[in-house]
Amino acid sequence: MTKIKRPDIQGIRGLAIVSVLAFHLKGEQFQSGFVGVDIFFVLSGYLMSSILAKESQINMKVLSAFYTRRFKRIVPLYTLLILMLFILVPLLLFAKDVTKFLSDSTWAAFFATNIKSVIE
């Protein structure tokens, strides 16, 4: 399977990144910056559908292989990020924020921060 980077999708991805960063850095000036997250969801759905559409038949074996590849690509870096934050957060943030981080990190470890937000 050849991997071709499409400049149009890369450009849209870049706009989404700039939008999210602008929202986080200057939220009062870029109030719609969260739309970048929606763009990422749309791009992910398109790319995932495109990958699966190349299969002659979609069955459990194909889906298992697909999600195994995604797991191997995402989870190791995600785990590394959380571990690095355990080192950096106590060094860079106030005690109140460290306590919040420790509470949130358990939810983050299970990819469940949205569930925590709904519960709160």
N, C-alpha and C positions, 0 to 999 in steps of 0.2 A: 504494500500500500504506500504510494508516494504521498508525501506531505508537501503541499503547496501553500505558501503564505500568500493570502490574498490581500493586496494593498488596500482595497476598499474596506474590508473588514478590519484590518489593522488601523486604518484611519478612524473608523467609527469607534473602535476600542480606545484609541488615543483621546478622542473627544470625551468619551465617558470618563476616562481617568482624570482629565483636566476638570471636568464638571464636578466630580466627587471631591477632588482636592480643593477646588475653589470653594465649595460648600463648607468643607471642614476648616479651611483657613480664614475665609471671609464670608461666613454664613449670612450675615446681614445684607451683604451686597449680592450674593448668589443664592438666593433663597430656593431656587429650583434645582440646585446642584444634585440633589438626591436622585434626579431623573437618570443620572449616570448609572446608578445601580440597576434601574429598570432596563436600561440599554444592555447592560451585561447579561441580565436574565434572558432577554430576547436573543442576543448573540449566542449564548450558551445553548438555548433550545434549538436554534437554527443549526449550529455546528453539530450538536449531538444527533439531531435528526438526519443531517447529511451523512454522518458516519454510518448510522444504522441503515439508511436507505441504500447504501452500497452493497449490503448483504442480500444474497439471493433469497434467503428465508430467515426470518427472525424467530428464534426459539430460545429456550432456556440456556443452551450452551453459548449462543452468541451474546445474549444479555449478560451472562455471567462473566464472559471474557471482557466485554465492554466495561462493566463496572469494576472488575478487577484492575484493569488498566487505569481507570480513573482513581481508584483507591490508592494504587501504588504511586501515582503522580501527585496526589493532593495531600494525603495523610502524613507522609514523612516531613514535608516542609511545614505543615500546619503544627505538627508536634514540636518541631524545632522552634518555631515561632513562640509557642506557649512557654517552652522551657527557657528561651532567651528572655522572655518577659518576666519570668520569675526572678531572674538576675537583675534586670534593668529597672523594673518598677520600684522596688524598695530603694534603689539608689537615686532615682530621679523624681519620685512623687512624694507628696505629703502622706503621713500615716493614715489619714482618713481615706485617701485614694488607694493606698495599699490594701486596706481592709476590704474595700469595694472590689478591687482586682481579685483578691483571694476568693471572695464569694463568687464572682463572675467566672473565674477560671474553671471551676468545677463544671459549670454549665457549658463553657466553651469546649472543654475536653470531650464532651459528648455531642458537640454540634447542636446544642439546645438553647443557645442564648435567646432566640426568639420566643421559646416557650417560657423562659424566665421572665421576659418582658411582659408577656400576656398575663402571667400569674400575678405580677406586681401591679 
